[in-house]
Amino acid sequence: MRIPTMPRAVRRPTALIAALSLVLALGACTGPAPEEQEQALDQAKQAADAAATPDPGVATTPPPVGTCDASQVEGLVGQAYTEALAEQARQDAGAAKVRMLKPNQPVTMEFLGERLNIEVDDKNLVSGVRCG
């Protein structure tokens, strides 16, 4: 069985149209003009330079270290927790704040160098002390 083909007179213009369409499509795929590329590179360099230059209005020194010293109250481990014990521990450690942490209690994770954390166990006995 023979497959019918297009007559030669029809095939040539169709091939020319297809080739012309391909050339036009490829011509539209060119990148930006060299001036646009240079302008984009200049803007990127300026942005990088600005990011690398410290802002004079922003402090570049780290925040001051807290005054808490948990080593001064490590002897509390094993003692029963009371509010009076916590207040005395805060003063002895030189901390501005104190908090009690129970087992599995959700706590915030920010570090405050002037805060004393007193960890207790299920029996309300001090199991550890740390600053932060």
N, C-alpha and C positions, 0 to 999 in steps of 0.2 A: 504494500500500500504506500502510495506516495503522499507526503505531507505538502500541502499547497504552500507556496512561498509568495512573497510580495513581488510584484514586477520590479525590474531594475529601475525604472523611472521613479518609483515611489521610494525605493530604498535609499537612493543617494540624498535627496533632500532631508529625509529623516535622520540619516547619519550626520549630515551637516548641522542640523538643528541640535542634535545631541552633543556634538563636539563643541559648538558655540556655547551651549548652556553650561558645559563643564568648564570652559575657559572663563566665562563670566562668574561662575560660582567660586572658582579658585582665586580669581582676582579680588573678590570681596573678602577673602580670608586673610588679607595682609594685616600685619600688626599695626600699631599706632605709628604715627609719623615720628621721625627721630627727635623733633622738637618736643613732642609730647612725652617721649621716653625720658629725655633729659630733665624736663620739668618734674616728672614723677620722681626721678632719682634725687633731684635737689630737695623736693619736699620731704622725702623719706630721710635724707641725711639731716635736714634741719630738725625733724621730729626726734631722731636718735640723739642728736646733740643736746636738744632741750631736755630729754629724759635723763641724760647722763650728767647734766649740770644740776647740782643741788639747789633747791629753792632757799634763798636766804631767810625767808619767813618761817621756815620749818626747822625745828630743832634737830640737830644731827647727833646729839649726845644721848645715850640711853637714859631711861628714867633712873632715879636714884635707887640704890639697893635698899631693901627694907631693913628695919632695925631688929627684927625678930632673930633670936638665937636659941633654937630648940635644944641645943646641947646643955643649956642651963637647967632644963626641967626633965631630962631623961630619967631621973630617979622616980618619977611618978608612975612609971610602968608597973602594973600589978596592983595599984591602989584603986579604991572605989572612987568613981567620978562623982563630984558634987559641984555645985555652982561656986562655992567658996574655994575649992581646989582649983577650978578653972580660972578664977580671978587672980588667985595668987600665982598660978603658972604664967598667966599673961604678964603680970608685973615682973616676975623673975626672968622671963624670956625677953623682956623689953618690947613686947608686941603691942600694937595699937588695938588689935581685935583678937578674939578667940572664938573658935567654933568647935563643937563636938561632932564627931562623925561616927555614926552607928554602922554596923555591918550591912552591906547591900543598900545603903542609903544613897539615893541619887544626889550628886554634888556638882556644883559648877567647877569648871576646870581652869579658870583664870588664876594666874599666879599673883598673889599679893604678898610681897616681901615683908609686910608689917603685920601679917596675920598668923596666929598660932593655931594649928589644927591638932586637936586631941582626939585620937581614935580610941573607941571603946569596943569591947566585945559584947556578946549576948548577955553576960552577967553584969554589965555596966562597969567593968574593970578597965582601966587605961591599958591599952595594948600598944600604943605608940604615940609619939609626938613629932610633929614636923612643922616647918614654917611654909607658908604659901597659901 
